[in-house]
Amino acid sequence: MTVTQHEPVTSGAAVAAEPPVAAEPPVRHCGAAPVHPRPVGRDRYTISEVAAHTGLSAHTLRWYERIGLMPHVDRTHTGQRRFTNRDLDWLSLVTKLRLTGMPVADMVRYAELVRQGESTFAERERLLTAHREDVRQRMAELRTTLEVLDHKIGIYADACRASEKV
């Protein structure tokens, strides 16, 4: 699955209010078709709807746009942001990168590379490959830490069972 940023066409048309989207975003697996609350063509979401769908705050969404992590977000004639399904896809990727611990500066660099087009594929691959190695190292550290926790829990569980028999 390729997730890309885009520069939407500014229509300037006002969008009628629609019911809010569900608070819980659907779980997606890599390669699965995106799950969107609305079909393409009717995919104009307010910042509060995007916040509810993604779990990100409106403040975070505005900050992402300000620092260049989000592509241009279309606006109505009154200046209200209108997000699309592609924006939701991009935010899903950004959220996953954050969960892996990618620094914001690296995510912004990645977003810049995406906006520059296909000529940056090699640099994007290098950036993501380096980050993947960091993630794998942290996972290994967490596995050994989990083993220590399991060992300690086992000691206390054994001690509790022994004291119950007395």
C-alpha positions in Angstrom: 0.0 0.0 0.0 1.4 3.4 -0.9 0.3 6.4 1.2 1.0 9.7 -0.3 0.3 13.3 0.4 -1.5 15.4 -2.1 -2.4 19.0 -2.9 -6.2 19.0 -3.2 -8.0 21.3 -5.5 -9.5 24.3 -3.6 -13.1 24.4 -4.4 -14.1 27.3 -2.1 -17.5 25.7 -1.8 -19.1 25.4 1.6 -19.8 21.9 2.8 -23.0 21.0 4.6 -22.6 19.7 8.2 -22.8 16.0 8.4 -23.0 13.7 11.5 -19.8 13.1 13.3 -17.7 10.1 12.5 -17.2 7.3 15.0 -14.8 7.9 17.9 -13.0 4.6 17.4 -10.9 4.3 14.2 -11.2 0.9 12.5 -8.2 -1.4 12.8 -6.4 -1.8 9.5 -3.7 -4.2 8.4 -1.1 -3.4 5.8 -2.4 -4.1 2.3 -6.0 -3.9 3.4 -8.2 -1.4 1.7 -8.6 1.8 3.7 -11.7 2.1 5.8 -13.2 5.6 5.5 -16.4 7.0 7.0 -17.4 8.6 3.7 -17.0 7.7 0.0 -14.6 9.7 -2.2 -16.3 12.8 -3.5 -18.2 13.2 -0.2 -15.0 13.0 1.9 -14.9 16.4 3.4 -14.3 16.3 7.2 -14.1 19.0 9.7 -11.2 19.1 12.1 -13.4 17.9 14.9 -14.5 14.9 12.8 -10.9 14.1 12.0 -9.9 14.4 15.6 -12.7 12.0 16.6 -11.8 9.5 13.8 -8.0 9.6 14.4 -7.8 10.2 18.2 -5.5 13.2 17.5 -6.5 16.5 19.0 -7.5 19.5 16.9 -4.4 21.2 18.3 -2.2 18.4 17.1 -3.7 18.4 13.7 -3.2 22.2 13.4 0.4 21.8 14.6 1.1 19.0 12.1 -0.1 21.3 9.3 2.0 24.2 10.6 5.3 22.2 10.8 4.8 20.7 7.4 3.9 17.2 8.5 0.5 17.5 6.8 0.0 18.5 3.2 -2.0 21.5 2.3 -5.5 21.1 3.8 -8.3 22.4 1.7 -10.5 25.2 3.3 -14.0 26.4 2.8 -14.8 30.0 1.8 -15.0 30.8 5.5 -11.5 29.3 6.2 -12.6 26.1 7.9 -10.3 23.1 7.2 -11.8 20.3 5.2 -9.9 17.0 5.3 -10.2 14.2 2.8 -9.9 10.4 2.9 -6.3 10.8 1.6 -5.6 13.1 4.6 -7.0 10.3 6.9 -4.7 7.8 5.2 -1.7 10.1 5.7 -2.6 10.7 9.4 -2.8 6.9 9.8 0.7 6.5 8.6 2.0 9.5 10.7 0.4 8.0 13.7 2.0 4.6 13.1 5.4 6.3 12.7 4.9 8.2 16.0 4.0 4.9 17.7 7.3 3.5 16.5 9.1 6.4 18.1 10.2 8.2 14.9 11.3 11.7 15.8 9.1 14.5 14.5 12.0 16.0 12.5 12.4 12.7 10.6 8.6 12.5 10.0 8.7 16.1 8.6 11.7 15.2 6.4 9.8 12.1 5.2 6.8 14.3 4.4 9.0 16.7 2.5 10.5 13.8 0.4 7.0 12.6 -0.4 6.0 16.0 -1.7 9.1 16.1 -3.9 7.9 13.0 -5.7 9.2 9.7 -7.0 12.8 11.0 -7.4 13.1 10.7 -3.6 12.2 7.0 -3.4 15.8 6.0 -2.5 16.2 8.6 0.2 12.8 7.6 1.7 13.8 4.0 1.7 17.1 4.8 3.5 15.2 6.9 6.1 12.6 4.2 6.8 15.2 1.4 6.7 17.3 3.2 9.4 14.2 3.8 11.5 13.2 0.2 11.1 16.6 -0.9 12.5 16.0 1.4 15.5 12.6 -0.1 16.1 14.0 -3.6 15.9 16.7 -2.8 18.5 14.1 -1.3 20.8 11.9 -4.4 20.4 14.8 -6.6 21.3 15.5 -4.4 24.4 11.8 -4.6 25.3 11.8 -8.4 24.9 14.7 -8.8 27.4 13.0 -6.4 29.7 9.8 -8.4 29.5 11.8 -11.5 30.4 13.0 -9.8 33.5 9.5 -8.8 34.5 8.2 -12.3 33.8 11.0 -13.7 36.0 10.2 -11.3 38.9 6.4 -11.9 38.6 7.1 -15.7 38.8 9.2 -15.2 42.0 6.4 -13.3 43.6 3.7 -15.7 42.4 5.7 -18.6 43.8 6.1 -16.8 47.1 2.4 -16.1 47.3 1.5 -19.7 46.6 4.0 -20.9 49.2 2.6 -18.5 51.9 -1.0 -19.6 51.1 -0.1 -23.2 51.9 1.2 -22.4 55.3 
